[in-house]
Amino acid sequence: MKTQITVFATVSIIALFAVAIDHGRDVFVVSATAAQATNPPYLSQMPTVERVMREVKGSDPIDAAARQAGVFWQLREVIDALARSQGRNQFRLTPDEQALKQKYYVAYYQVWQPVEKALAQDRPRLFKLQGYTVDRDLLGDVLERLGSPALRAEYSRVRGDSVARAQSQVQAQQQAAKQEQERWKTQDQELMKPQQQQSGISRQLARCLAAGRSQEQCFTGKGGQGGLGMMPLFSNESAPPGISLTGAYSLPSGFSIWFYPEYAHITCKDVKADAGYTIDVKENQVLVRLVPSKTIGLGVKLRK
């Protein structure tokens, strides 16, 4: 009689090993745990919900629960930050990342709801305890005690890069704002130049008239040295017969007219043109009219 014995053996091997190599002062330690792989691998180094609940304490049960809720909320942000460092946003997380974030969120909700109910009549303290969700010192302490060294190092690097990028963006924005201010300042100065020149002409004209000279003498410089001496901006070149102007009229909007003995140059922002002009002197008023030339639009018109 044959006896057949079949042995079914299921062997589960979980390898835990550590190798230490001592070279004088330097000690190299290599450790590994063959567990269910996660994608990405760093997820296996994150603090578990159970350890956070067990090891995060507070000054009283409410404070402890608020701290735990704050940790769970920030651990979700750690996952998002590490994913971004790999070129992925919160909508491109792996199934393992999504699952761990969901665990943290469920834990957050379960511990925070009792805190809200207990402090329903104490809004100031409730508001203060909400600050644990952004308390970086609390997160750092938890990662130090419950996270792996590799996880801390990677998150510290990612966090540092984010801060550096934020600072760089702020500096770039400040530099751009400074350049924009300088540009506007330069434009304002350019716009003010014709006004300043016009103000100078007005003051000189007032002094000329106060000296007893006629308007024609003040505008043309006729009647001897006095007119020209009072109006140094006017040209010494021979002017055409009749009254002519030399100077500028401008508005802050960018419109300006530069008068020359034989024509006027008109500027309105980026549009420029030349025109003729006529002058009528009536009692105490001087009326200046721009007139077009025979060419299309405004052009140079020589006065006869």
C-alpha positions as CSV (number, residue, x, y, z in Angstrom):
1,M,0.0,0.0,0.0
2,K,1.4,3.2,-1.1
3,T,1.0,6.1,1.1
4,Q,1.3,9.4,-0.7
5,I,1.7,12.4,1.5
6,T,1.3,15.8,-0.1
7,V,2.6,18.7,1.8
8,F,1.3,22.1,1.0
9,A,3.4,24.8,2.5
10,T,2.8,28.4,2.3
11,V,5.8,30.4,3.2
12,S,5.6,34.1,3.8
13,I,9.0,35.7,4.2
14,I,9.3,39.2,5.6
15,A,12.9,40.1,5.5
16,L,14.2,42.3,8.2
17,F,17.9,42.8,8.2
18,A,20.5,45.3,9.1
19,V,24.1,45.3,8.1
20,A,26.5,47.5,9.9
21,I,30.0,48.1,8.5
22,D,32.3,49.8,10.8
23,H,35.3,51.5,9.3
24,G,37.0,53.3,12.2
25,R,34.8,56.3,12.8
26,D,32.4,55.7,9.9
27,V,29.4,53.4,10.4
28,F,27.2,52.6,7.5
29,V,23.8,51.1,8.3
30,V,21.6,49.5,5.7
31,S,18.1,48.5,6.6
32,A,15.2,47.3,4.5
33,T,11.7,46.0,5.1
34,A,10.0,43.9,2.4
35,A,6.4,44.9,2.7
36,Q,3.7,45.7,0.2
37,A,5.2,48.2,-2.2
38,T,3.5,51.6,-2.5
39,N,3.5,54.0,-5.4
40,P,5.3,56.2,-4.9
41,P,7.6,54.4,-2.4
42,Y,7.7,57.3,0.1
43,L,4.1,56.7,1.1
44,S,5.2,53.7,3.3
45,Q,7.4,56.2,5.3
46,M,4.4,58.5,6.1
47,P,3.0,58.4,9.7
48,T,0.1,56.1,10.0
49,V,-3.3,57.3,11.4
50,E,-2.9,55.0,14.4
51,R,0.5,56.4,15.4
52,V,-0.7,60.0,15.1
53,M,-3.7,59.2,17.3
54,R,-1.6,57.4,19.8
55,E,1.4,59.8,20.0
56,V,0.2,63.3,19.4
57,K,-0.8,64.7,22.8
58,G,-2.2,68.0,24.0
59,S,-2.9,70.1,27.1
60,D,-6.4,68.5,27.4
61,P,-8.5,66.1,25.3
62,I,-9.9,69.0,23.2
63,D,-6.4,70.4,22.5
64,A,-5.1,66.9,21.7
65,A,-7.9,66.2,19.2
66,A,-7.3,69.6,17.6
67,R,-3.6,68.9,17.2
68,Q,-4.3,65.5,15.7
69,A,-6.8,67.1,13.2
70,G,-4.2,69.7,12.3
71,V,-1.6,67.0,11.7
72,F,-3.9,64.9,9.5
73,W,-4.7,68.1,7.4
74,Q,-1.1,69.0,6.9
75,L,-0.1,65.4,6.0
76,R,-2.5,65.7,3.1
77,E,-0.6,68.8,2.0
78,V,2.7,66.9,2.3
79,I,1.4,64.4,-0.2
80,D,0.4,67.2,-2.6
81,A,3.8,68.9,-2.2
82,L,5.8,65.8,-2.9
83,A,3.6,65.0,-5.9
84,R,4.2,68.5,-7.3
85,S,7.9,68.0,-7.0
86,Q,7.5,65.1,-9.4
87,G,5.6,67.2,-11.9
88,R,2.1,66.1,-10.8
89,N,-0.7,68.1,-9.3
90,Q,-3.5,67.1,-7.0
91,F,-5.6,65.8,-10.0
92,R,-2.8,63.4,-11.1
93,L,-2.2,61.5,-7.9
94,T,-1.5,57.8,-7.9
95,P,-4.2,55.5,-6.5
96,D,-2.0,54.9,-3.4
97,E,-1.6,58.7,-2.9
98,Q,-5.4,59.2,-3.2
99,A,-6.1,56.4,-0.8
100,L,-3.7,57.7,1.9
101,K,-5.1,61.3,1.5
102,Q,-8.6,59.9,2.0
103,K,-7.5,58.1,5.2
104,Y,-6.1,61.3,6.5
105,Y,-9.2,63.2,5.6
106,V,-11.5,60.7,7.3
107,A,-9.4,60.8,10.4
108,Y,-9.4,64.6,10.4
109,Y,-13.1,64.7,10.1
110,Q,-13.6,62.2,12.9
111,V,-11.4,64.0,15.4
112,W,-12.4,67.6,14.5
113,Q,-16.2,67.2,14.6
114,P,-16.2,66.6,18.4
115,V,-14.0,69.7,18.9
116,E,-16.4,71.9,16.9
117,K,-19.4,70.6,19.0
118,A,-17.6,71.0,22.3
119,L,-16.6,74.6,21.5
120,A,-19.8,75.7,19.8
121,Q,-20.2,78.4,22.4
122,D,-16.5,79.3,22.6
123,R,-15.7,80.6,19.1
124,P,-12.5,82.4,20.1
125,R,-10.9,79.2,21.3
126,L,-12.2,77.2,18.3
127,F,-10.7,79.8,16.0
128,K,-7.4,79.5,17.8
129,L,-7.3,75.7,17.6
130,Q,-7.9,75.8,13.9
131,G,-4.4,77.3,13.6
132,Y,-3.0,73.8,14.1
133,T,-3.8,73.1,10.4
134,V,-1.1,75.6,9.4
135,D,1.3,75.1,12.3
136,R,4.6,74.1,10.6
137,D,6.3,73.5,13.9
138,L,3.7,70.9,14.8
139,L,4.1,69.2,11.5
140,G,7.9,69.3,11.8
141,D,7.7,67.7,15.3
142,V,5.5,64.9,13.9
143,L,7.7,64.2,10.9
144,E,10.7,64.1,13.2
145,R,9.2,61.6,15.6
146,L,7.0,59.5,13.3
147,G,8.4,60.0,9.8
148,S,11.5,58.4,8.3
149,P,14.8,60.4,7.8
150,A,14.4,60.0,4.0
151,L,10.9,61.5,4.1
152,R,12.0,64.4,6.2
153,A,14.9,65.2,3.9
154,E,12.8,65.0,0.8
155,Y,10.0,67.2,2.2
156,S,12.5,69.7,3.5
157,R,14.1,69.9,0.1
158,V,10.7,70.4,-1.6
159,R,9.6,72.9,1.0
160,G,12.8,74.9,0.6
161,D,12.4,74.9,-3.2
162,S,8.9,76.2,-2.8
163,V,10.0,79.0,-0.5
164,A,12.8,79.9,-2.8
165,R,10.5,80.1,-5.8
166,A,8.0,82.2,-3.8
167,Q,10.7,84.6,-2.8
168,S,12.0,84.8,-6.4
169,Q,8.5,85.6,-7.6
170,V,8.1,88.3,-5.0
171,Q,11.5,89.9,-5.9
172,A,10.6,89.8,-9.7
173,Q,7.3,91.5,-9.0
174,Q,8.9,94.1,-6.9
175,Q,11.5,94.8,-9.6
176,A,8.8,95.0,-12.3
177,A,6.8,97.4,-10.1
178,K,9.9,99.6,-9.6
179,Q,10.6,99.7,-13.3
180,E,7.0,100.6,-14.0
181,Q,7.2,103.5,-11.5
182,E,10.4,104.7,-13.1
183,R,8.8,104.6,-16.6
184,W,5.7,106.6,-15.4
185,K,8.0,109.0,-13.6
186,T,10.0,109.6,-16.8
187,Q,6.7,110.0,-18.8
188,D,5.4,112.5,-16.3
189,Q,8.6,114.5,-16.5
190,E,8.5,114.6,-20.3
191,L,4.8,115.8,-20.2
192,M,5.7,118.5,-17.7
193,K,8.5,120.0,-19.9
194,P,6.2,121.8,-22.4
195,Q,4.1,123.1,-19.4
196,Q,7.1,124.4,-17.7
197,Q,8.3,126.1,-20.9
198,Q,4.8,127.6,-21.4
199,S,4.8,128.9,-17.9
200,G,8.1,130.6,-18.5
201,I,6.7,132.2,-21.7
202,S,3.7,133.4,-19.8
203,R,5.8,135.0,-17.0
204,Q,8.1,136.7,-19.6
205,L,5.0,138.0,-21.5
206,A,3.6,139.4,-18.3
207,R,6.8,141.2,-17.5
208,C,7.1,142.5,-21.0
209,L,3.6,144.0,-20.9
210,A,4.2,145.4,-17.4
211,A,7.2,147.2,-18.8
212,G,4.8,149.2,-21.1
213,R,5.4,147.5,-24.4
214,S,2.6,146.5,-26.8
215,Q,1.6,142.9,-27.4
216,E,3.1,143.0,-30.8
217,Q,6.4,144.2,-29.4
218,C,6.4,141.5,-26.8
219,F,5.5,138.7,-29.3
220,T,7.8,139.8,-32.1
221,G,10.6,141.5,-30.3
222,K,10.1,144.7,-32.3
223,G,10.8,148.0,-30.8
224,G,14.4,147.5,-29.8
225,Q,16.3,145.4,-27.4
226,G,13.6,145.5,-24.7
227,G,11.3,143.1,-26.4
228,L,14.0,140.6,-27.3
229,G,15.6,141.0,-23.9
230,M,12.4,140.2,-22.1
231,M,11.6,137.3,-24.4
232,P,14.9,135.3,-24.8
233,L,13.0,132.2,-26.0
234,F,12.0,134.0,-29.1
235,S,14.3,133.5,-32.1
236,N,16.6,136.3,-33.3
237,E,16.2,135.1,-36.8
238,S,14.2,137.3,-39.1
239,A,10.5,136.5,-39.0
240,P,8.0,136.9,-41.8
241,P,6.0,140.1,-41.9
242,G,3.2,140.3,-39.4
243,I,2.8,138.8,-35.9
244,S,4.3,135.3,-35.3
245,L,4.7,133.1,-32.3
246,T,7.5,131.1,-30.9
247,G,6.8,128.8,-27.9
248,A,4.7,125.8,-26.8
249,Y,1.1,125.2,-25.6
250,S,0.5,121.8,-24.0
251,L,-2.0,119.9,-22.0
252,P,-1.4,117.0,-19.5
253,S,-3.4,114.7,-21.9
254,G,-0.5,114.7,-24.3
255,F,-1.8,117.4,-26.7
256,S,0.7,120.1,-27.5
257,I,1.3,122.8,-30.2
258,W,4.8,124.2,-30.9
259,F,4.7,127.5,-32.6
260,Y,7.4,128.7,-35.0
261,P,7.4,131.9,-37.0
262,E,6.1,130.3,-40.2
263,Y,4.0,127.3,-38.9
264,A,2.9,125.3,-35.9
265,H,3.8,121.7,-35.1
266,I,0.9,119.7,-33.5
267,T,1.3,116.6,-31.4
268,C,-1.5,114.4,-29.9
269,K,0.2,111.4,-28.3
270,D,1.6,109.4,-31.2
271,V,-0.1,111.6,-33.9
272,K,1.9,114.5,-35.3
273,A,1.2,117.1,-38.0
274,D,2.1,120.6,-39.1
275,A,-0.3,123.5,-39.8
276,G,-0.3,127.2,-40.6
277,Y,-1.8,129.7,-38.2
278,T,-3.2,133.2,-38.0
279,I,-3.1,135.7,-35.2
280,D,-5.7,138.4,-34.4
281,V,-5.1,141.0,-31.7
282,K,-8.2,142.7,-30.4
283,E,-7.8,145.0,-27.4
284,N,-6.5,142.8,-24.6
285,Q,-7.0,139.5,-26.4
286,V,-4.9,137.5,-28.8
287,L,-6.8,134.9,-30.9
288,V,-4.7,132.2,-32.6
289,R,-6.4,130.1,-35.3
290,L,-4.8,127.0,-36.9
291,V,-5.4,126.7,-40.6
292,P,-4.8,123.8,-42.9
293,S,-2.6,124.0,-45.9
294,K,-3.6,123.1,-49.4
295,T,-2.2,119.6,-49.0
296,I,-4.3,116.8,-47.5
297,G,-5.0,117.3,-43.9
298,L,-2.7,119.6,-41.9
299,G,0.6,120.5,-43.4
300,V,3.1,123.3,-43.5
301,K,1.7,126.6,-44.6
302,L,4.2,129.5,-45.1
303,R,2.8,132.9,-44.2
304,K,3.2,135.7,-46.7
